[in-house]
Amino acid sequence: MIVVTHETGFAREVADTVVFMAAGRIVEQGPPDAVLDRPRHERTRAFLSKVV
């Protein structure tokens, strides 16, 4: 199942894999704790700083 959300808490709880997309492209993907707690890409970090 694919779920699209900006609710990072919900994504963290239910996802096996998180995919962060920007401008129609995959920027980063991986386990929720890796992507949401330790993002590697600046675009992901910028988004998370605004929604968390």
mmCIF file of the N, C-alpha and C atoms, coordinates in Angstrom:
data_MODEL
# 
_entry.id   MODEL 
# 
loop_
_atom_site.group_PDB 
_atom_site.id 
_atom_site.type_symbol 
_atom_site.label_atom_id 
_atom_site.label_alt_id 
_atom_site.label_comp_id 
_atom_site.label_asym_id 
_atom_site.label_entity_id 
_atom_site.label_seq_id 
_atom_site.pdbx_PDB_ins_code 
_atom_site.Cartn_x 
_atom_site.Cartn_y 
_atom_site.Cartn_z 
_atom_site.occupancy 
_atom_site.B_iso_or_equiv 
_atom_site.pdbx_formal_charge 
_atom_site.auth_seq_id 
_atom_site.auth_comp_id 
_atom_site.auth_asym_id 
_atom_site.auth_atom_id 
_atom_site.pdbx_PDB_model_num 
ATOM 1   N N  . MET A 1 1  ? 0.837  -1.161 0.000  1.00 0.00 ? 1  MET A N  1 
ATOM 2   C CA . MET A 1 1  ? 0.000  0.000  0.000  1.00 0.00 ? 1  MET A CA 1 
ATOM 3   C C  . MET A 1 1  ? 0.893  1.238  0.000  1.00 0.00 ? 1  MET A C  1 
ATOM 4   N N  . ILE A 1 2  ? 0.520  2.223  -0.743 1.00 0.00 ? 2  ILE A N  1 
ATOM 5   C CA . ILE A 1 2  ? 1.229  3.496  -0.767 1.00 0.00 ? 2  ILE A CA 1 
ATOM 6   C C  . ILE A 1 2  ? 0.328  4.546  -0.121 1.00 0.00 ? 2  ILE A C  1 
ATOM 7   N N  . VAL A 1 3  ? 0.894  5.298  0.811  1.00 0.00 ? 3  VAL A N  1 
ATOM 8   C CA . VAL A 1 3  ? 0.169  6.376  1.475  1.00 0.00 ? 3  VAL A CA 1 
ATOM 9   C C  . VAL A 1 3  ? 0.990  7.649  1.290  1.00 0.00 ? 3  VAL A C  1 
ATOM 10  N N  . VAL A 1 4  ? 0.354  8.696  0.866  1.00 0.00 ? 4  VAL A N  1 
ATOM 11  C CA . VAL A 1 4  ? 1.014  9.984  0.690  1.00 0.00 ? 4  VAL A CA 1 
ATOM 12  C C  . VAL A 1 4  ? 0.576  10.893 1.829  1.00 0.00 ? 4  VAL A C  1 
ATOM 13  N N  . THR A 1 5  ? 1.547  11.456 2.562  1.00 0.00 ? 5  THR A N  1 
ATOM 14  C CA . THR A 1 5  ? 1.214  12.298 3.703  1.00 0.00 ? 5  THR A CA 1 
ATOM 15  C C  . THR A 1 5  ? 2.344  13.270 4.012  1.00 0.00 ? 5  THR A C  1 
ATOM 16  N N  . HIS A 1 6  ? 1.980  14.367 4.632  1.00 0.00 ? 6  HIS A N  1 
ATOM 17  C CA . HIS A 1 6  ? 2.964  15.288 5.191  1.00 0.00 ? 6  HIS A CA 1 
ATOM 18  C C  . HIS A 1 6  ? 3.070  15.096 6.701  1.00 0.00 ? 6  HIS A C  1 
ATOM 19  N N  . GLU A 1 7  ? 2.264  14.198 7.244  1.00 0.00 ? 7  GLU A N  1 
ATOM 20  C CA . GLU A 1 7  ? 2.244  13.911 8.682  1.00 0.00 ? 7  GLU A CA 1 
ATOM 21  C C  . GLU A 1 7  ? 3.387  12.958 9.016  1.00 0.00 ? 7  GLU A C  1 
ATOM 22  N N  . THR A 1 8  ? 4.514  13.520 9.416  1.00 0.00 ? 8  THR A N  1 
ATOM 23  C CA . THR A 1 8  ? 5.702  12.696 9.649  1.00 0.00 ? 8  THR A CA 1 
ATOM 24  C C  . THR A 1 8  ? 5.532  11.742 10.824 1.00 0.00 ? 8  THR A C  1 
ATOM 25  N N  . GLY A 1 9  ? 4.790  12.125 11.841 1.00 0.00 ? 9  GLY A N  1 
ATOM 26  C CA . GLY A 1 9  ? 4.550  11.228 12.965 1.00 0.00 ? 9  GLY A CA 1 
ATOM 27  C C  . GLY A 1 9  ? 3.784  9.985  12.528 1.00 0.00 ? 9  GLY A C  1 
ATOM 28  N N  . PHE A 1 10 ? 2.768  10.190 11.720 1.00 0.00 ? 10 PHE A N  1 
ATOM 29  C CA . PHE A 1 10 ? 1.992  9.074  11.179 1.00 0.00 ? 10 PHE A CA 1 
ATOM 30  C C  . PHE A 1 10 ? 2.878  8.192  10.302 1.00 0.00 ? 10 PHE A C  1 
ATOM 31  N N  . ALA A 1 11 ? 3.653  8.806  9.430  1.00 0.00 ? 11 ALA A N  1 
ATOM 32  C CA . ALA A 1 11 ? 4.545  8.044  8.549  1.00 0.00 ? 11 ALA A CA 1 
ATOM 33  C C  . ALA A 1 11 ? 5.534  7.225  9.367  1.00 0.00 ? 11 ALA A C  1 
ATOM 34  N N  . ARG A 1 12 ? 6.077  7.801  10.402 1.00 0.00 ? 12 ARG A N  1 
ATOM 35  C CA . ARG A 1 12 ? 7.041  7.108  11.260 1.00 0.00 ? 12 ARG A CA 1 
ATOM 36  C C  . ARG A 1 12 ? 6.413  5.859  11.881 1.00 0.00 ? 12 ARG A C  1 
ATOM 37  N N  . GLU A 1 13 ? 5.130  5.963  12.279 1.00 0.00 ? 13 GLU A N  1 
ATOM 38  C CA . GLU A 1 13 ? 4.449  4.852  12.953 1.00 0.00 ? 13 GLU A CA 1 
ATOM 39  C C  . GLU A 1 13 ? 4.067  3.715  12.014 1.00 0.00 ? 13 GLU A C  1 
ATOM 40  N N  . VAL A 1 14 ? 3.633  4.029  10.806 1.00 0.00 ? 14 VAL A N  1 
ATOM 41  C CA . VAL A 1 14 ? 3.043  2.999  9.947  1.00 0.00 ? 14 VAL A CA 1 
ATOM 42  C C  . VAL A 1 14 ? 3.927  2.529  8.797  1.00 0.00 ? 14 VAL A C  1 
ATOM 43  N N  . ALA A 1 15 ? 4.944  3.295  8.438  1.00 0.00 ? 15 ALA A N  1 
ATOM 44  C CA . ALA A 1 15 ? 5.714  2.971  7.231  1.00 0.00 ? 15 ALA A CA 1 
ATOM 45  C C  . ALA A 1 15 ? 6.836  1.969  7.476  1.00 0.00 ? 15 ALA A C  1 
ATOM 46  N N  . ASP A 1 16 ? 7.054  1.122  6.487  1.00 0.00 ? 16 ASP A N  1 
ATOM 47  C CA . ASP A 1 16 ? 8.243  0.274  6.441  1.00 0.00 ? 16 ASP A CA 1 
ATOM 48  C C  . ASP A 1 16 ? 9.360  1.032  5.738  1.00 0.00 ? 16 ASP A C  1 
ATOM 49  N N  . THR A 1 17 ? 8.964  1.820  4.744  1.00 0.00 ? 17 THR A N  1 
ATOM 50  C CA . THR A 1 17 ? 9.893  2.621  3.955  1.00 0.00 ? 17 THR A CA 1 
ATOM 51  C C  . THR A 1 17 ? 9.286  3.994  3.746  1.00 0.00 ? 17 THR A C  1 
ATOM 52  N N  . VAL A 1 18 ? 10.104 5.034  3.915  1.00 0.00 ? 18 VAL A N  1 
ATOM 53  C CA . VAL A 1 18 ? 9.680  6.404  3.646  1.00 0.00 ? 18 VAL A CA 1 
ATOM 54  C C  . VAL A 1 18 ? 10.401 6.863  2.382  1.00 0.00 ? 18 VAL A C  1 
ATOM 55  N N  . VAL A 1 19 ? 9.637  7.481  1.486  1.00 0.00 ? 19 VAL A N  1 
ATOM 56  C CA . VAL A 1 19 ? 10.203 8.048  0.262  1.00 0.00 ? 19 VAL A CA 1 
ATOM 57  C C  . VAL A 1 19 ? 9.911  9.535  0.297  1.00 0.00 ? 19 VAL A C  1 
ATOM 58  N N  . PHE A 1 20 ? 10.955 10.355 0.284  1.00 0.00 ? 20 PHE A N  1 
ATOM 59  C CA . PHE A 1 20 ? 10.781 11.806 0.235  1.00 0.00 ? 20 PHE A CA 1 
ATOM 60  C C  . PHE A 1 20 ? 10.963 12.239 -1.204 1.00 0.00 ? 20 PHE A C  1 
ATOM 61  N N  . MET A 1 21 ? 9.959  12.957 -1.724 1.00 0.00 ? 21 MET A N  1 
ATOM 62  C CA . MET A 1 21 ? 9.993  13.413 -3.112 1.00 0.00 ? 21 MET A CA 1 
ATOM 63  C C  . MET A 1 21 ? 9.916  14.931 -3.169 1.00 0.00 ? 21 MET A C  1 
ATOM 64  N N  . ALA A 1 22 ? 10.557 15.492 -4.174 1.00 0.00 ? 22 ALA A N  1 
ATOM 65  C CA . ALA A 1 22 ? 10.475 16.926 -4.441 1.00 0.00 ? 22 ALA A CA 1 
ATOM 66  C C  . ALA A 1 22 ? 10.534 17.119 -5.954 1.00 0.00 ? 22 ALA A C  1 
ATOM 67  N N  . ALA A 1 23 ? 9.667  17.952 -6.457 1.00 0.00 ? 23 ALA A N  1 
ATOM 68  C CA . ALA A 1 23 ? 9.600  18.242 -7.892 1.00 0.00 ? 23 ALA A CA 1 
ATOM 69  C C  . ALA A 1 23 ? 9.442  16.969 -8.714 1.00 0.00 ? 23 ALA A C  1 
ATOM 70  N N  . GLY A 1 24 ? 8.665  16.004 -8.184 1.00 0.00 ? 24 GLY A N  1 
ATOM 71  C CA . GLY A 1 24 ? 8.395  14.780 -8.926 1.00 0.00 ? 24 GLY A CA 1 
ATOM 72  C C  . GLY A 1 24 ? 9.519  13.765 -8.946 1.00 0.00 ? 24 GLY A C  1 
ATOM 73  N N  . ARG A 1 25 ? 10.549 14.000 -8.170 1.00 0.00 ? 25 ARG A N  1 
ATOM 74  C CA . ARG A 1 25 ? 11.701 13.093 -8.134 1.00 0.00 ? 25 ARG A CA 1 
ATOM 75  C C  . ARG A 1 25 ? 11.926 12.572 -6.726 1.00 0.00 ? 25 ARG A C  1 
ATOM 76  N N  . ILE A 1 26 ? 12.425 11.345 -6.637 1.00 0.00 ? 26 ILE A N  1 
ATOM 77  C CA . ILE A 1 26 ? 12.790 10.783 -5.347 1.00 0.00 ? 26 ILE A CA 1 
ATOM 78  C C  . ILE A 1 26 ? 14.102 11.412 -4.905 1.00 0.00 ? 26 ILE A C  1 
ATOM 79  N N  . VAL A 1 27 ? 14.067 12.055 -3.745 1.00 0.00 ? 27 VAL A N  1 
ATOM 80  C CA . VAL A 1 27 ? 15.251 12.695 -3.183 1.00 0.00 ? 27 VAL A CA 1 
ATOM 81  C C  . VAL A 1 27 ? 15.944 11.745 -2.214 1.00 0.00 ? 27 VAL A C  1 
ATOM 82  N N  . GLU A 1 28 ? 15.135 11.025 -1.435 1.00 0.00 ? 28 GLU A N  1 
ATOM 83  C CA . GLU A 1 28 ? 15.696 10.160 -0.402 1.00 0.00 ? 28 GLU A CA 1 
ATOM 84  C C  . GLU A 1 28 ? 14.684 9.082  -0.059 1.00 0.00 ? 28 GLU A C  1 
ATOM 85  N N  . GLN A 1 29 ? 15.167 7.888  0.228  1.00 0.00 ? 29 GLN A N  1 
ATOM 86  C CA . GLN A 1 29 ? 14.274 6.813  0.652  1.00 0.00 ? 29 GLN A CA 1 
ATOM 87  C C  . GLN A 1 29 ? 15.005 5.878  1.595  1.00 0.00 ? 29 GLN A C  1 
ATOM 88  N N  . GLY A 1 30 ? 14.232 5.261  2.478  1.00 0.00 ? 30 GLY A N  1 
ATOM 89  C CA . GLY A 1 30 ? 14.816 4.331  3.426  1.00 0.00 ? 30 GLY A CA 1 
ATOM 90  C C  . GLY A 1 30 ? 13.889 4.108  4.592  1.00 0.00 ? 30 GLY A C  1 
ATOM 91  N N  . PRO A 1 31 ? 14.387 3.448  5.635  1.00 0.00 ? 31 PRO A N  1 
ATOM 92  C CA . PRO A 1 31 ? 13.576 3.229  6.831  1.00 0.00 ? 31 PRO A CA 1 
ATOM 93  C C  . PRO A 1 31 ? 13.186 4.572  7.460  1.00 0.00 ? 31 PRO A C  1 
ATOM 94  N N  . PRO A 1 32 ? 12.014 4.626  8.093  1.00 0.00 ? 32 PRO A N  1 
ATOM 95  C CA . PRO A 1 32 ? 11.549 5.891  8.667  1.00 0.00 ? 32 PRO A CA 1 
ATOM 96  C C  . PRO A 1 32 ? 12.560 6.569  9.590  1.00 0.00 ? 32 PRO A C  1 
ATOM 97  N N  . ASP A 1 33 ? 13.227 5.802  10.457 1.00 0.00 ? 33 ASP A N  1 
ATOM 98  C CA . ASP A 1 33 ? 14.176 6.442  11.379 1.00 0.00 ? 33 ASP A CA 1 
ATOM 99  C C  . ASP A 1 33 ? 15.360 7.047  10.643 1.00 0.00 ? 33 ASP A C  1 
ATOM 100 N N  . ALA A 1 34 ? 15.800 6.442  9.574  1.00 0.00 ? 34 ALA A N  1 
ATOM 101 C CA . ALA A 1 34 ? 16.931 6.990  8.813  1.00 0.00 ? 34 ALA A CA 1 
ATOM 102 C C  . ALA A 1 34 ? 16.531 8.275  8.082  1.00 0.00 ? 34 ALA A C  1 
ATOM 103 N N  . VAL A 1 35 ? 15.423 8.227  7.380  1.00 0.00 ? 35 VAL A N  1 
ATOM 104 C CA . VAL A 1 35 ? 15.010 9.389  6.576  1.00 0.00 ? 35 VAL A CA 1 
ATOM 105 C C  . VAL A 1 35 ? 14.533 10.541 7.456  1.00 0.00 ? 35 VAL A C  1 
ATOM 106 N N  . LEU A 1 36 ? 13.767 10.236 8.505  1.00 0.00 ? 36 LEU A N  1 
ATOM 107 C CA . LEU A 1 36 ? 13.170 11.298 9.313  1.00 0.00 ? 36 LEU A CA 1 
ATOM 108 C C  . LEU A 1 36 ? 14.080 11.799 10.435 1.00 0.00 ? 36 LEU A C  1 
ATOM 109 N N  . ASP A 1 37 ? 14.976 10.949 10.934 1.00 0.00 ? 37 ASP A N  1 
ATOM 110 C CA . ASP A 1 37 ? 15.866 11.358 12.032 1.00 0.00 ? 37 ASP A CA 1 
ATOM 111 C C  . ASP A 1 37 ? 17.264 11.731 11.565 1.00 0.00 ? 37 ASP A C  1 
ATOM 112 N N  . ARG A 1 38 ? 17.711 11.117 10.484 1.00 0.00 ? 38 ARG A N  1 
ATOM 113 C CA . ARG A 1 38 ? 19.069 11.353 9.987  1.00 0.00 ? 38 ARG A CA 1 
ATOM 114 C C  . ARG A 1 38 ? 19.075 11.539 8.470  1.00 0.00 ? 38 ARG A C  1 
ATOM 115 N N  . PRO A 1 39 ? 18.335 12.532 7.966  1.00 0.00 ? 39 PRO A N  1 
ATOM 116 C CA . PRO A 1 39 ? 18.281 12.711 6.515  1.00 0.00 ? 39 PRO A CA 1 
ATOM 117 C C  . PRO A 1 39 ? 19.661 13.072 5.954  1.00 0.00 ? 39 PRO A C  1 
ATOM 118 N N  . ARG A 1 40 ? 19.962 12.530 4.791  1.00 0.00 ? 40 ARG A N  1 
ATOM 119 C CA . ARG A 1 40 ? 21.264 12.775 4.164  1.00 0.00 ? 40 ARG A CA 1 
ATOM 120 C C  . ARG A 1 40 ? 21.245 13.988 3.236  1.00 0.00 ? 40 ARG A C  1 
ATOM 121 N N  . HIS A 1 41 ? 20.080 14.320 2.703  1.00 0.00 ? 41 HIS A N  1 
ATOM 122 C CA . HIS A 1 41 ? 20.001 15.378 1.697  1.00 0.00 ? 41 HIS A CA 1 
ATOM 123 C C  . HIS A 1 41 ? 19.467 16.681 2.290  1.00 0.00 ? 41 HIS A C  1 
ATOM 124 N N  . GLU A 1 42 ? 20.018 17.775 1.852  1.00 0.00 ? 42 GLU A N  1 
ATOM 125 C CA . GLU A 1 42 ? 19.635 19.096 2.349  1.00 0.00 ? 42 GLU A CA 1 
ATOM 126 C C  . GLU A 1 42 ? 18.156 19.383 2.103  1.00 0.00 ? 42 GLU A C  1 
ATOM 127 N N  . ARG A 1 43 ? 17.626 18.968 0.965  1.00 0.00 ? 43 ARG A N  1 
ATOM 128 C CA . ARG A 1 43 ? 16.210 19.225 0.655  1.00 0.00 ? 43 ARG A CA 1 
ATOM 129 C C  . ARG A 1 43 ? 15.305 18.531 1.681  1.00 0.00 ? 43 ARG A C  1 
ATOM 130 N N  . THR A 1 44 ? 15.662 17.323 2.076  1.00 0.00 ? 44 THR A N  1 
ATOM 131 C CA . THR A 1 44 ? 14.896 16.600 3.092  1.00 0.00 ? 44 THR A CA 1 
ATOM 132 C C  . THR A 1 44 ? 14.997 17.313 4.427  1.00 0.00 ? 44 THR A C  1 
ATOM 133 N N  . ARG A 1 45 ? 16.199 17.717 4.802  1.00 0.00 ? 45 ARG A N  1 
ATOM 134 C CA . ARG A 1 45 ? 16.392 18.435 6.071  1.00 0.00 ? 45 ARG A CA 1 
ATOM 135 C C  . ARG A 1 45 ? 15.588 19.725 6.097  1.00 0.00 ? 45 ARG A C  1 
ATOM 136 N N  . ALA A 1 46 ? 15.572 20.453 4.998  1.00 0.00 ? 46 ALA A N  1 
ATOM 137 C CA . ALA A 1 46 ? 14.833 21.724 4.935  1.00 0.00 ? 46 ALA A CA 1 
ATOM 138 C C  . ALA A 1 46 ? 13.330 21.479 5.123  1.00 0.00 ? 46 ALA A C  1 
ATOM 139 N N  . PHE A 1 47 ? 12.794 20.462 4.466  1.00 0.00 ? 47 PHE A N  1 
ATOM 140 C CA . PHE A 1 47 ? 11.371 20.142 4.609  1.00 0.00 ? 47 PHE A CA 1 
ATOM 141 C C  . PHE A 1 47 ? 11.056 19.765 6.049  1.00 0.00 ? 47 PHE A C  1 
ATOM 142 N N  . LEU A 1 48 ? 11.852 18.881 6.619  1.00 0.00 ? 48 LEU A N  1 
ATOM 143 C CA . LEU A 1 48 ? 11.588 18.401 7.978  1.00 0.00 ? 48 LEU A CA 1 
ATOM 144 C C  . LEU A 1 48 ? 11.703 19.523 9.017  1.00 0.00 ? 48 LEU A C  1 
ATOM 145 N N  . SER A 1 49 ? 12.565 20.485 8.776  1.00 0.00 ? 49 SER A N  1 
ATOM 146 C CA . SER A 1 49 ? 12.702 21.596 9.734  1.00 0.00 ? 49 SER A CA 1 
ATOM 147 C C  . SER A 1 49 ? 11.443 22.457 9.767  1.00 0.00 ? 49 SER A C  1 
ATOM 148 N N  . LYS A 1 50 ? 10.646 22.395 8.709  1.00 0.00 ? 50 LYS A N  1 
ATOM 149 C CA . LYS A 1 50 ? 9.421  23.201 8.649  1.00 0.00 ? 50 LYS A CA 1 
ATOM 150 C C  . LYS A 1 50 ? 8.191  22.454 9.143  1.00 0.00 ? 50 LYS A C  1 
ATOM 151 N N  . VAL A 1 51 ? 8.198  21.131 9.104  1.00 0.00 ? 51 VAL A N  1 
ATOM 152 C CA . VAL A 1 51 ? 7.007  20.378 9.464  1.00 0.00 ? 51 VAL A CA 1 
ATOM 153 C C  . VAL A 1 51 ? 7.106  19.668 10.805 1.00 0.00 ? 51 VAL A C  1 
ATOM 154 N N  . VAL A 1 52 ? 8.277  19.518 11.340 1.00 0.00 ? 52 VAL A N  1 
ATOM 155 C CA . VAL A 1 52 ? 8.433  18.784 12.607 1.00 0.00 ? 52 VAL A CA 1 
ATOM 156 C C  . VAL A 1 52 ? 8.377  19.747 13.763 1.00 0.00 ? 52 VAL A C  1 
# 
